[in-house]
Amino acid sequence: MKNVIIPWDFKDMSMTLGMCKFVVIDDGDAFQLQASKLPFVFHEDIVNEMRQDGIEGKVIGGGTLFINPRKKTIKACDRAIQYGAAPQAIVETLLNQYCAEIGYTAIVEMGRY
């Protein structure tokens, strides 16, 4: 799914639990969810990288992803201090579609820790 970019190897079963930050962008045509590869980055770092890659749009929120390859789940929660929590319904739609493609289950609890 081109609207969701999570740069993780979901077939790597040696990883027991992964964590990364993400932001949701509204580019005027569609919503995009962009995650980081590293767990300890700022949401603004993700936005800066997207801008360098030519991706434009308004950041409408962010959060944290917890990836569990053994349970095959991706949980989205938390919020971005600068941008607030990404909208629950948008994150659910994007992650549900993405997870269906990779054989995972999405759990979305935006605004919660």
C-alpha positions as CSV (number, residue, x, y, z in Angstrom):
1,M,0.0,0.0,0.0
2,K,1.7,3.2,-1.2
3,N,-0.1,5.4,1.4
4,V,1.6,3.6,4.3
5,I,5.3,3.4,4.6
6,I,6.7,1.5,7.5
7,P,10.3,0.6,6.8
8,W,10.5,-2.7,8.7
9,D,11.2,-6.2,7.6
10,F,8.0,-8.0,8.8
11,K,9.3,-11.4,7.9
12,D,12.2,-11.0,10.4
13,M,11.1,-13.3,13.2
14,S,14.2,-12.5,15.3
15,M,12.7,-9.2,16.3
16,T,10.5,-9.7,19.3
17,L,9.1,-6.2,19.6
18,G,9.7,-3.0,17.6
19,M,8.7,0.5,18.3
20,C,8.8,3.5,16.0
21,K,7.2,7.0,15.6
22,F,4.9,7.9,12.8
23,V,3.1,10.9,11.3
24,V,0.0,11.2,9.1
25,I,0.1,13.7,6.2
26,D,-2.9,15.1,4.2
27,D,-1.5,15.9,0.8
28,G,-4.8,17.2,-0.5
29,D,-5.6,14.0,-2.4
30,A,-5.1,11.3,0.2
31,F,-3.8,10.6,3.6
32,Q,-0.3,9.1,4.1
33,L,1.2,7.4,7.1
34,Q,5.0,7.6,7.3
35,A,6.9,5.8,10.0
36,S,10.5,5.9,11.1
37,K,13.0,3.0,11.0
38,L,14.5,4.0,14.3
39,P,12.6,4.1,17.6
40,F,14.1,7.2,19.1
41,V,13.5,10.0,16.6
42,F,11.3,13.0,16.8
43,H,8.2,13.3,14.7
44,E,9.7,16.4,13.2
45,D,12.6,14.3,11.9
46,I,10.2,12.1,10.0
47,V,8.5,15.3,8.5
48,N,11.9,16.7,7.5
49,E,12.9,13.5,5.8
50,M,9.5,13.4,3.9
51,R,10.0,17.0,2.8
52,Q,13.5,16.1,1.5
53,D,11.9,13.2,-0.5
54,G,9.5,15.7,-2.1
55,I,6.4,14.7,-0.1
56,E,4.3,17.7,0.7
57,G,1.1,18.2,2.7
58,K,-0.2,19.1,6.1
59,V,0.8,17.0,9.1
60,I,-2.5,16.2,10.9
61,G,-1.0,14.2,13.8
62,G,1.3,11.4,14.8
63,G,1.9,8.7,17.3
64,T,3.9,5.6,18.1
65,L,3.7,2.1,16.5
66,F,4.4,-1.0,18.5
67,I,5.2,-3.9,16.1
68,N,5.0,-7.5,17.4
69,P,6.1,-10.0,14.6
70,R,5.4,-13.0,16.8
71,K,1.8,-12.0,17.4
72,K,1.6,-10.3,14.0
73,T,0.2,-7.1,15.3
74,I,0.8,-3.4,14.8
75,K,-0.5,-1.2,17.6
76,A,-0.8,2.6,17.0
77,C,-1.2,4.8,20.0
78,D,0.2,7.9,21.7
79,R,0.5,11.2,20.1
80,A,3.1,13.7,18.7
81,I,3.7,16.5,21.1
82,Q,4.0,19.1,18.3
83,Y,1.2,17.7,16.1
84,G,-1.2,16.0,18.5
85,A,-2.7,12.6,18.1
86,A,-3.3,11.4,14.5
87,P,-7.1,11.0,13.9
88,Q,-8.3,7.6,15.1
89,A,-10.5,6.9,12.0
90,I,-7.8,7.7,9.5
91,V,-5.1,5.7,11.3
92,E,-7.5,2.7,11.5
93,T,-8.3,2.9,7.8
94,L,-4.7,3.1,6.7
95,L,-3.4,0.5,9.1
96,N,-6.2,-2.0,8.5
97,Q,-5.6,-1.9,4.8
98,Y,-1.8,-2.2,5.3
99,C,-2.1,-5.0,7.8
100,A,-4.4,-6.9,5.6
101,E,-1.8,-6.9,2.9
102,I,1.0,-8.2,5.1
103,G,-1.0,-10.6,7.2
104,Y,-1.0,-8.6,10.5
105,T,-3.7,-7.2,12.7
106,A,-4.0,-3.5,13.4
107,I,-4.8,-2.2,16.9
108,V,-5.5,1.6,17.0
109,E,-5.9,3.5,20.3
110,M,-4.8,7.0,19.3
111,G,-4.3,9.5,22.2
112,R,-3.6,6.7,24.6
113,Y,-0.2,5.6,26.0
